Amino acid sequence: MGSWAGDVGPGWAVDDRGAAEPLMYPFGYELGDATTPTEDDGMSPKIPIDVPFSFYGRPHHSLYVNNNGVVSFGVSVAQYTPDPFPLADGRPFVAPYWGDVDTRLGGHVYYRQSRDAELLRRVTRDLHTYFPSIQFTATWALVATWDRVAFFGAATTVHRKENTFQAVLATDGVISFIMLNYGDIQWTTGIASGGDPLTGLGGTAAQAGFNSGDNTHYYNIPGSRTDNVLNIQHTSNVGVPGRWVFQVDVGVGNVAPSTAPPPPPRTTVAPPPPTEGSQDECLE
C-alpha cells in the first residue's frame, strides 16, 4: 500500500504528490450526471455499461443505481431494511450505505458512467497508490453519489439529518475495483427499520460493503447494521479516513463466513473481520 502525507481532516485525502484533494469525486448536473427519481425506494432505469465490469469472475453488462444506497447488477433493489452479507438469494451488489433513503424529504442521487480522461487519470492514480503492485489503467468508471439524502420517516426538516456518500466503480475491461467514499454520515436508520424519527438512529442500522452473489466472496464493513456504522467516515482499509477500496474481479478461494471475509484478491490489504446475520427481503 502506498504512503500518505498525513491526515488533512475529514472529507479530504492527500494524493501521491502530497497535495490535498476532496475525498469525494466530482459530481452534479454540470458534469452530465443523471439523477434517480425523487421518491422513496426508487432507482435508476437499467443502465447498460460501456465496458463489462467483472465482479468475482462474472462479467456484468448493466447495473442499477438504487436510492437505498446500493449499486446492483442484473436486478434493482427496493429493499430498505438491510441484510448482512452474504445474501441468501445471491443478489450481486455494492452497498456503500444500504439504508432507507427517502429523497422526497431531501437530497439527490446522482450517477454517471464515464470515459473522461481527467476522471480516469485520478482513478488510476488513486488505485495505484493503494495497490502499487497491480498494473492497472482505468478505461471506464461509474460515479454514483448520494448527496445530502434524508431517511424515510424523518419527522422534521429543521436540522434534518443527512448523509453524503459515494461509490466509484472502475475497470480496464479485466481488472475491476470498487471505491467507497464517505463525506458526511448523520443517520443510520429509517423509521420502518426501527429508527427514531428525529435522530435517524437505532433499529436495524445501515449495511456497507459488497456481496458477489456466489455466497463466498463478500465483505461487511465493520460496524455494519450496528450504531457504529455512523463512524464509517472515520474508518478505512487503505489508510484514508472515509475511504474503503477493494479489487473485485477475481475470487481468492473459499473463506468461512463465520470466521473472516475474503481479502481483496492480489493485494496486501487485510480487511478486518465481518459481521454476520440474516433477514428476508421486505417491501414498503
Backbone torsions as a table, in degrees:
resi	resn	phi	psi	omega
1	MET	NA	140.1	179.5
2	GLY	-70.8	161.7	178.8
3	SER	-94.9	154.8	-179.9
4	TRP	-123.2	148.9	-170.8
5	ALA	-89.4	49.5	173.5
6	GLY	95.9	165.8	-178.4
7	ASP	-90.5	123.0	179.5
8	VAL	-103.4	10.7	176.6
9	GLY	104.0	163.9	-178.2
10	PRO	-58.1	141.0	176.8
11	GLY	85.7	2.8	-179.0
12	TRP	-132.3	152.3	173.4
13	ALA	-129.4	167.6	176.7
14	VAL	-116.9	125.9	-176.6
15	ASP	-81.2	-177.9	-174.8
16	ASP	-71.7	-5.9	175.2
17	ARG	-99.8	1.0	-179.8
18	GLY	87.5	7.3	-178.8
19	ALA	-93.4	142.1	177.9
20	ALA	-78.9	141.1	176.2
21	GLU	-144.6	154.1	179.4
22	PRO	-60.2	141.0	177.7
23	LEU	-62.9	-41.5	-178.8
24	MET	-77.5	136.5	173.0
25	TYR	-71.9	151.5	-178.6
26	PRO	-58.2	144.8	179.3
27	PHE	-152.0	166.5	175.7
28	GLY	129.3	169.6	-177.2
29	TYR	-59.0	-35.5	-176.2
30	GLU	-65.9	-17.4	177.3
31	LEU	-96.8	5.5	-179.8
32	GLY	88.8	12.5	178.6
33	ASP	-65.0	144.5	164.5
34	ALA	-94.1	168.8	175.8
35	THR	-129.1	151.3	174.2
36	THR	-74.1	163.2	178.1
37	PRO	-59.6	147.3	176.7
38	THR	-81.3	92.6	-176.2
39	GLU	-163.6	170.7	175.9
40	ASP	-84.7	133.7	175.6
41	ASP	61.6	29.1	179.8
42	GLY	-85.7	-178.4	179.5
43	MET	-163.3	166.3	175.7
44	SER	-70.3	166.2	164.8
45	PRO	-64.4	168.4	171.9
46	LYS	-59.2	129.3	-175.7
47	ILE	-110.2	104.8	171.7
48	PRO	-65.6	135.1	-176.7
49	ILE	-107.0	147.6	-171.0
50	ASP	-68.9	-31.6	-177.8
51	VAL	-129.3	131.2	178.9
52	PRO	-56.4	136.6	178.7
53	PHE	-104.9	113.8	-178.3
54	SER	-84.0	122.2	-178.7
55	PHE	-121.9	98.6	-176.5
56	TYR	50.7	54.7	171.7
57	GLY	86.9	-6.3	179.9
58	ARG	-112.6	119.5	178.4
59	PRO	-77.8	134.5	177.9
60	HIS	-113.6	138.3	-175.4
61	HIS	-112.4	-0.1	178.2
62	SER	-156.7	162.7	179.8
63	LEU	-155.6	171.1	174.5
64	TYR	-126.3	143.3	167.9
65	VAL	-104.4	117.4	-172.5
66	ASN	-105.1	139.5	-178.4
67	ASN	-54.7	-34.0	-173.8
68	ASN	-82.9	34.2	168.2
69	GLY	80.2	30.8	-174.4
70	VAL	-136.3	138.7	164.7
71	VAL	-108.5	116.8	-171.2
72	SER	-119.0	154.1	179.5
73	PHE	-110.6	126.0	172.5
74	GLY	83.1	-21.1	-178.2
75	VAL	-150.8	139.4	175.3
76	SER	-77.5	161.7	-176.4
77	VAL	-129.5	105.7	175.5
78	ALA	-95.2	-11.1	-177.6
79	GLN	-57.2	134.4	-174.7
80	TYR	-108.9	-27.8	174.1
81	THR	-92.0	120.1	-171.0
82	PRO	-77.4	149.2	169.5
83	ASP	-102.4	153.1	173.4
84	PRO	-77.1	156.7	176.8
85	PHE	-90.2	146.4	6.1
86	PRO	-80.6	150.9	179.6
87	LEU	-83.7	138.5	-178.4
88	ALA	-64.8	-29.2	-176.9
89	ASP	-92.1	0.6	171.4
90	GLY	74.6	14.1	180.0
91	ARG	-64.1	125.2	178.0
92	PRO	-86.0	121.4	174.5
93	PHE	-161.4	162.3	176.5
94	VAL	-105.1	131.1	-175.7
95	ALA	-123.4	89.9	174.1
96	PRO	-60.6	-36.6	179.3
97	TYR	-165.9	84.1	-175.5
98	TRP	-80.0	104.3	179.6
99	GLY	-155.8	-178.8	-170.4
100	ASP	-88.7	82.8	178.7
101	VAL	-80.1	140.5	174.4
102	ASP	-134.0	98.4	-177.0
103	THR	-74.6	-7.9	172.1
104	ARG	-64.1	-25.6	-177.4
105	LEU	-96.8	-4.6	177.1
106	GLY	147.5	144.4	175.2
107	GLY	95.0	171.8	179.3
108	HIS	-139.6	154.2	172.8
109	VAL	-114.9	110.1	-177.6
110	TYR	-99.3	152.2	174.3
111	TYR	-158.4	151.0	172.1
112	ARG	-159.0	143.6	164.7
113	GLN	-97.8	148.0	-169.3
114	SER	-151.1	148.2	167.0
115	ARG	-121.4	23.7	179.2
116	ASP	-60.4	129.2	-173.4
117	ALA	-61.6	-41.0	-178.5
118	GLU	-65.8	-44.0	178.0
119	LEU	-61.6	-46.1	-177.2
120	LEU	-66.2	-34.1	175.6
121	ARG	-63.6	-42.7	-179.9
122	ARG	-66.4	-43.6	178.2
123	VAL	-58.9	-47.6	-178.6
124	THR	-61.3	-43.6	-179.5
125	ARG	-63.2	-45.3	-179.2
126	ASP	-63.4	-45.7	-177.4
127	LEU	-66.8	-35.7	177.2
128	HIS	-66.5	-31.4	176.3
129	THR	-62.7	-41.6	-177.4
130	TYR	-83.0	-29.5	-175.4
131	PHE	-131.7	68.1	-172.3
132	PRO	-66.6	-19.3	-178.4
133	SER	-83.8	-6.9	-177.7
134	ILE	-101.2	123.9	176.9
135	GLN	-79.7	109.5	-172.9
136	PHE	-146.8	131.3	171.6
137	THR	-132.0	113.2	-176.3
138	ALA	-63.4	135.0	174.5
139	THR	-115.2	-8.7	-179.6
140	TRP	-155.5	144.8	176.4
141	ALA	-146.2	149.2	168.8
142	LEU	-116.2	130.7	174.6
143	VAL	-117.6	115.2	178.1
144	ALA	-118.2	125.9	-172.1
145	THR	-130.1	126.8	173.3
146	TRP	-99.2	106.4	-171.0
147	ASP	-105.0	110.2	175.7
148	ARG	53.2	47.4	-177.3
149	VAL	-83.8	143.4	179.1
150	ALA	-92.1	170.1	178.3
151	PHE	-105.6	154.8	179.6
152	PHE	-62.2	129.5	176.9
153	GLY	86.7	9.6	177.9
154	ALA	-58.0	129.3	-170.0
155	ALA	-85.3	-9.6	-174.7
156	THR	-149.2	150.8	172.3
157	THR	-99.7	-5.4	177.1
158	VAL	-87.8	123.5	-176.0
159	HIS	54.3	38.8	-179.4
160	ARG	-62.8	140.0	176.1
161	LYS	-75.9	133.5	-177.2
162	GLU	-135.6	149.4	176.8
163	ASN	-120.7	141.1	173.4
164	THR	-129.6	121.9	-178.8
165	PHE	-155.0	173.8	-168.4
166	GLN	-155.5	145.8	169.5
167	ALA	-119.1	131.7	174.4
168	VAL	-119.5	118.9	174.9
169	LEU	-105.7	136.8	-178.4
170	ALA	-143.9	145.8	179.2
171	THR	-150.5	158.7	169.0
172	ASP	-108.1	13.2	-176.7
173	GLY	97.5	-14.6	178.4
174	VAL	-128.3	-58.9	179.1
175	ILE	-87.6	137.6	-178.5
176	SER	-129.9	143.1	177.5
177	PHE	-130.3	153.4	166.2
178	ILE	-123.2	139.5	176.9
179	MET	-126.3	127.0	-179.8
180	LEU	-113.2	121.6	-177.2
181	ASN	-115.4	136.9	-176.9
182	TYR	-123.1	108.3	-177.6
183	GLY	-84.3	-51.8	-177.7
184	ASP	-155.5	114.4	-178.0
185	ILE	-115.3	116.8	-176.1
186	GLN	-118.5	-17.1	-179.5
187	TRP	-135.5	158.5	-178.3
188	THR	-121.4	-20.5	-164.9
189	THR	-151.7	136.1	168.7
190	GLY	-82.8	166.0	-174.0
191	ILE	-69.6	-27.0	178.6
192	ALA	-71.2	-13.5	175.2
193	SER	-104.8	15.0	176.3
194	GLY	93.3	11.1	-178.4
195	GLY	-81.2	163.2	178.6
196	ASP	-81.5	132.9	-176.3
197	PRO	-67.9	-18.0	179.4
198	LEU	-94.1	-41.4	-174.4
199	THR	-99.5	-22.2	-174.2
200	GLY	68.7	25.0	-178.9
201	LEU	-118.1	165.8	178.4
202	GLY	91.6	-171.6	177.5
203	GLY	60.7	-149.4	177.5
204	THR	-90.7	105.2	-172.9
205	ALA	-76.4	170.3	-175.1
206	ALA	-62.0	152.3	177.4
207	GLN	-109.5	137.4	177.5
208	ALA	-132.5	142.2	179.7
209	GLY	142.9	-143.1	177.8
210	PHE	-153.8	156.8	179.4
211	ASN	-133.7	119.6	-173.7
212	SER	-77.4	-22.1	-177.9
213	GLY	95.3	-3.1	-179.4
214	ASP	-104.0	6.2	178.1
215	ASN	67.6	11.0	-178.9
216	THR	-124.4	-43.5	-174.8
217	HIS	-107.3	112.8	-176.0
218	TYR	-161.5	168.4	176.2
219	TYR	-154.0	129.0	172.7
220	ASN	-102.7	112.1	176.4
221	ILE	-61.1	132.0	-177.4
222	PRO	-51.2	135.5	-177.8
223	GLY	98.5	-11.9	-179.1
224	SER	-55.8	139.6	178.9
225	ARG	61.2	23.1	171.7
226	THR	-134.4	168.7	177.7
227	ASP	-59.0	-24.4	-176.7
228	ASN	-68.5	-14.0	178.7
229	VAL	-65.0	-17.1	176.2
230	LEU	-61.0	-22.9	-177.6
231	ASN	-92.8	10.7	-173.7
232	ILE	-61.7	-24.5	178.9
233	GLN	-71.5	-7.0	-179.9
234	HIS	-111.5	2.6	-176.8
235	THR	-114.6	167.0	-176.6
236	SER	-169.6	157.0	167.9
237	ASN	-110.1	5.8	179.1
238	VAL	-127.0	14.8	175.8
239	GLY	80.0	12.4	178.8
240	VAL	-121.3	104.4	-176.4
241	PRO	-52.7	128.9	-179.5
242	GLY	91.8	6.2	-178.8
243	ARG	-133.7	129.9	175.0
244	TRP	-125.1	133.4	-174.1
245	VAL	-135.0	137.4	-179.0
246	PHE	-140.3	141.4	166.7
247	GLN	-87.8	131.4	-168.8
248	VAL	-133.4	17.4	-175.2
249	ASP	-82.9	-29.2	-176.8
250	VAL	-131.3	155.5	177.9
251	GLY	-84.3	164.9	-177.8
252	VAL	-127.8	20.3	180.0
253	GLY	98.6	172.1	-175.8
254	ASN	-78.2	137.6	175.4
255	VAL	-131.9	128.0	-177.7
256	ALA	-63.1	125.5	-177.4
257	PRO	-58.8	-27.3	-175.1
258	SER	-83.8	-4.6	-176.4
259	THR	-112.4	-51.4	-176.9
260	ALA	-162.0	152.1	176.0
261	PRO	-80.3	162.1	174.9
262	PRO	-70.7	135.5	172.6
263	PRO	-70.1	156.8	174.3
264	PRO	-56.2	130.5	-175.0
265	PRO	-64.7	145.9	176.4
266	ARG	57.0	37.2	175.3
267	THR	-133.3	171.5	176.3
268	THR	-105.8	7.9	-178.7
269	VAL	-84.6	124.2	-179.0
270	ALA	-110.2	102.7	-179.4
271	PRO	-69.2	158.8	176.2
272	PRO	-70.4	171.6	-179.7
273	PRO	-64.5	157.6	-179.5
274	PRO	-92.1	174.9	169.8
275	THR	-99.2	169.5	-177.3
276	GLU	-134.3	161.9	177.9
277	GLY	152.7	-178.3	-178.3
278	SER	-156.7	148.7	175.4
279	GLN	-159.5	140.8	177.3
280	ASP	-75.6	154.9	178.7
281	GLU	-66.6	144.1	178.4
282	CYS	-131.1	153.8	-179.5
283	LEU	-123.9	140.9	176.0
284	GLU	-78.8	NA	NA
